[in-house]
Amino acid sequence: MRRRGRLPDPPELPAAARPAWPPWYAPVALIGSFFAVSVAAVPVLPLILIAGLSDTIGAIALLVLALLQDGVFVGAAVLFASFTRTPLAWHFGVRSTPFWATVGWTL
C-alpha cells in the first residue's frame, strides 16, 4: 500500500541512455574550475582591496566575482560533458516545470 502524499520513485534510465562520463571528470573539472576562477579573479582583486574607499565598489567587485565563478563552474561541467557526447539539459537535471508552480516555490 502506497503512503498518501508520497510520489513513486522515478524509473531508472536504461544503461544506453545514461551519459558515459568517467568518474575522474568531476574532480578534474572542479580543480580546473578553482584554478580558472583564481586566475580570472586577479584583475578584480585590486577593486576589492580598494573597497575600503567605497563599499559600493567592493560590493560590485564581489558580485562580478560570484557571477564569474558561477559561469566557470557551469562552463566546466558542460565542457567535460561534451568530451563524450553532446550534453543535453536533462543530463544536468534541467527540466520544464509549470509556471505557477515555479512562482509558488520561489515565493
N, C-alpha and C positions, 0 to 999 in steps of 0.2 A: 504494500500500500504506500503510495506516494504521499509525503507530507505536504500539507497545504502551504502555498506560498513559495515553494522551492522549485526552481526551474530544473529540468533534467539536464544532465551533463551533455555537452555537445558531442556529436560523433567524432571519432578520430579521423584524421586525414589518411588516405592511403599513402603508402610509402612513396609512390611515384609522384604524388602531389606535393610532398614536403620538399622545401629547398635543401639541397645537399651542401650546406655550409660546413666546412671543417671546424672543429671545436676551438682551434687556435685563433680563428678570425677575431673573436670577441676581445681577448686580452691584447692582441696586437693593435686592433683598431682603437681600443681605449688608451693605450700607452701612446700611440701615434697622435691621438687627439689631444692628449695632455701636452705633448711636445709642440704641436701646431698652435694650440692656444697660447702657450708660453711665448713662442716666437712672435705670434701676431699681436700679443699684448704689449710688446716692447714700445711701440710708438705711442700707446695710450698711457703708459705708466707715468711719464712726466706730468700729465694732466692731473693724475691722482695725487702726485706729490705736491703740486702747486695748489691743491684743493684747500689748503689752509687759508688761501686768499679768498676763495669763494666756494661756498657749499654747492652752488649750482653746477659749477664746472666739475667738481668731484662726483656729483650725482649723475651727471650726463656721461662722464667717463666710465663709471661703473655700469651704467645701462648699456653703453656701447660694448663693453667687455662681456656682459651677460648675453647679449644678442650674438656676439661673435662666437662665444663658447657654444651656445645652442646650435648655431649654424654649422660649426665644425663637427660637433658630435653627430648631428643628423647626416651631414655630408660623408663622414667616415663610415657610418652604417650603410648608407646607400652605395658608396664606393666599394666596400668589401663585399656587399651582397651582389653587386654586378659582376664580380670576378667569376662566379659560377653560372649565373643566368640572369636574365633581366628581372630586376626586383619589381614586384607588384605591391600595391598598397596593402593587401591582405596578409602579405608576408610579415608586415610590421604591426599587424593588429588593427589597421585602419579600416573602418567600415562605416557605411552610412547609418545615420540614426534619424528618427523622426525629429522634425524641427522643434516642436513644442516640448517634447520630452527633454531635448538638449537644453532648451531655455530653462525648464524647471530644475534640472540638475545643476545648471550654472548658478541659478539664484540660490 
